[in-house]
Amino acid sequence: MATKRERRVTLPAGLVPLLTQRELETYYGVSDWQIMRWREKGMPDVAFAGRGRRYDLAECQAWHEANATEARSWNAGT
């Protein structure tokens, strides 16, 4: 019987798995509350089986970059 490590396959080029909310929390080092706030502000997510959500890391990073400029301008005005 093959071990779990032996059963692993490499992903085809260009195929990136969607992250769970916990994985996204870990990546950014934030809480579930922060992820919910970002979603309310427009961070992209993908509906997943049931009531779940998944996140494309590249789309989330692009959203953060686009909104970092806005956040700086809001802070500069205060």
Backbone bond lengths (Angstrom), bond angles and torsions (degrees), N, CA, C in turn:
res aa  C-N    CA-C-N  psi(-1)  N-CA   C-N-CA  omega(-1)  CA-C   N-CA-C  phi
1 M - - - 1.458 - - 1.535 108.93 -
2 A 1.313 115.87 134.91 1.463 121.59 -178.22 1.523 110.16 -75.14
3 T 1.319 115.21 143.80 1.466 119.32 175.99 1.523 109.29 -77.99
4 K 1.328 115.72 165.98 1.461 120.09 -179.74 1.526 110.54 -57.90
5 R 1.314 117.30 -42.57 1.466 121.21 179.71 1.526 111.15 -60.65
6 E 1.306 117.37 -38.23 1.463 121.27 -179.25 1.527 111.99 -71.50
7 R 1.336 117.65 -25.56 1.461 121.52 -179.22 1.525 112.65 -81.88
8 R 1.308 118.34 -10.41 1.463 121.00 -179.27 1.519 110.47 -65.09
9 V 1.319 114.98 142.80 1.454 120.44 175.67 1.518 107.93 -123.65
10 T 1.298 116.44 152.41 1.458 119.83 177.31 1.518 108.70 -80.69
11 L 1.314 116.02 147.40 1.453 120.60 178.74 1.522 109.72 -79.12
12 P 1.316 116.82 144.62 1.466 119.40 176.25 1.528 110.24 -61.71
13 A 1.299 117.09 150.60 1.464 121.62 179.69 1.525 109.58 -56.18
14 G 1.311 116.24 134.30 1.454 120.92 177.47 1.520 114.00 88.65
15 L 1.327 118.47 -10.09 1.454 121.27 179.40 1.520 108.58 -92.87
16 V 1.321 116.82 116.86 1.454 121.93 -179.23 1.520 108.16 -119.42
17 P 1.322 118.07 124.78 1.456 119.06 -179.31 1.531 111.33 -69.32
18 L 1.317 115.95 150.79 1.457 121.05 175.59 1.518 108.52 -79.89
19 L 1.333 116.53 143.04 1.457 121.61 -178.56 1.523 110.90 -90.90
20 T 1.331 116.08 148.39 1.451 120.76 171.43 1.525 107.72 -77.67
21 Q 1.318 116.53 170.15 1.466 118.94 178.97 1.524 110.20 -63.15
22 R 1.321 117.76 -41.16 1.474 119.88 178.80 1.518 112.17 -61.02
23 E 1.318 116.15 -41.05 1.464 119.60 178.71 1.526 110.10 -64.21
24 L 1.335 116.99 -39.40 1.462 120.58 178.36 1.526 110.60 -67.18
25 E 1.330 116.95 -40.41 1.475 121.32 175.92 1.517 110.21 -57.97
26 T 1.331 116.15 -44.87 1.464 120.98 -179.79 1.522 110.58 -65.28
27 Y 1.330 117.39 -43.32 1.462 121.31 -179.19 1.520 111.02 -58.52
28 Y 1.350 116.78 -46.77 1.463 120.56 -177.78 1.529 113.17 -89.42
29 G 1.324 117.65 -10.53 1.463 120.67 -179.47 1.522 112.59 67.97
30 V 1.343 116.05 40.23 1.462 120.91 -178.00 1.528 109.32 -126.10
31 S 1.335 114.95 173.86 1.461 121.00 -179.73 1.521 111.20 -90.80
32 D 1.329 115.59 170.62 1.456 120.09 176.29 1.522 111.29 -62.73
33 W 1.316 117.05 -32.31 1.458 121.80 177.74 1.529 110.40 -60.49
34 Q 1.317 117.33 -42.49 1.466 120.71 -179.50 1.521 111.29 -65.52
35 I 1.321 116.97 -40.39 1.467 120.34 177.91 1.527 109.41 -61.13
36 M 1.331 117.42 -43.54 1.468 120.63 178.73 1.528 110.99 -61.66
37 R 1.317 117.39 -40.51 1.469 121.06 178.02 1.528 110.72 -62.89
38 W 1.321 116.65 -44.20 1.463 120.02 178.57 1.515 110.95 -62.14
39 R 1.333 117.13 -40.96 1.470 120.43 177.61 1.523 110.49 -61.30
40 E 1.333 117.51 -41.93 1.463 121.39 178.58 1.520 110.97 -61.03
41 K 1.323 116.32 -32.20 1.467 120.99 -179.08 1.527 112.42 -86.33
42 G 1.342 117.13 -1.66 1.460 119.39 174.01 1.510 117.58 114.45
43 M 1.339 118.95 5.72 1.458 119.27 178.37 1.527 108.49 -61.90
44 P 1.334 118.12 131.05 1.468 120.80 -175.51 1.530 113.09 -68.99
45 D 1.312 114.55 142.81 1.457 121.22 173.52 1.524 108.24 -143.16
46 V 1.314 115.42 169.86 1.459 121.06 -177.68 1.526 107.65 -124.14
47 A 1.338 116.26 128.86 1.463 119.41 175.55 1.520 108.06 -64.04
48 F 1.313 115.73 138.83 1.461 121.09 -177.84 1.523 107.72 -129.42
49 A 1.300 117.59 168.97 1.471 122.69 -176.43 1.528 112.15 -41.28
50 G 1.326 114.80 133.05 1.459 119.89 -178.47 1.511 110.24 72.89
51 R 1.313 116.34 -133.91 1.463 120.44 179.96 1.527 111.20 -102.40
52 G 1.301 116.99 11.84 1.457 120.75 -176.44 1.515 113.84 -73.56
53 R 1.311 115.67 165.27 1.455 124.14 177.53 1.517 107.88 -133.43
54 R 1.313 115.65 148.06 1.460 121.64 174.37 1.519 107.19 -130.93
55 Y 1.317 115.65 161.38 1.458 121.11 -174.27 1.522 110.32 -132.43
56 D 1.330 114.78 131.06 1.461 121.61 173.50 1.524 105.77 -86.13
57 L 1.317 116.80 114.43 1.461 120.85 -174.01 1.524 112.40 -58.16
58 A 1.329 117.53 -40.95 1.466 120.66 -179.68 1.533 110.71 -62.53
59 E 1.334 117.47 -41.13 1.466 120.68 178.58 1.530 111.13 -66.71
60 C 1.319 116.45 -40.41 1.473 120.05 178.37 1.527 110.90 -64.87
61 Q 1.330 116.64 -41.91 1.465 119.93 178.80 1.524 110.35 -63.56
62 A 1.327 117.35 -41.71 1.469 120.80 178.65 1.528 110.03 -63.65
63 W 1.331 117.28 -40.58 1.461 121.30 178.40 1.528 110.44 -62.44
64 H 1.328 116.92 -43.03 1.470 120.71 178.81 1.518 111.39 -64.07
65 E 1.320 117.26 -41.45 1.472 120.32 178.57 1.524 110.63 -63.11
66 A 1.326 117.26 -44.13 1.460 121.28 -179.83 1.520 111.16 -64.98
67 N 1.312 117.02 -36.04 1.454 120.54 -177.92 1.520 113.34 -86.87
68 A 1.318 117.75 -14.10 1.466 120.31 177.00 1.522 109.77 -65.86
69 T 1.314 117.21 -37.07 1.463 121.44 177.94 1.521 109.79 -64.42
70 E 1.325 117.40 -43.47 1.463 121.05 178.33 1.513 110.68 -64.00
71 A 1.323 117.30 -43.51 1.463 120.88 -179.10 1.526 110.72 -62.02
72 R 1.339 116.87 -39.47 1.476 119.26 178.36 1.517 110.85 -64.76
73 S 1.350 116.75 -39.99 1.464 118.98 -179.24 1.522 110.94 -69.44
74 W 1.331 117.11 -33.98 1.474 119.07 177.86 1.519 109.22 -66.98
75 N 1.349 117.35 -41.11 1.463 120.94 -178.88 1.525 110.75 -69.56
76 A 1.309 117.50 -33.03 1.462 120.37 -179.54 1.521 111.21 -68.08
77 G 1.331 116.51 -28.89 1.456 120.48 -179.18 1.520 113.40 -79.59
78 T 1.323 117.71 -8.84 1.465 119.68 -178.51 1.494 111.76 -99.28
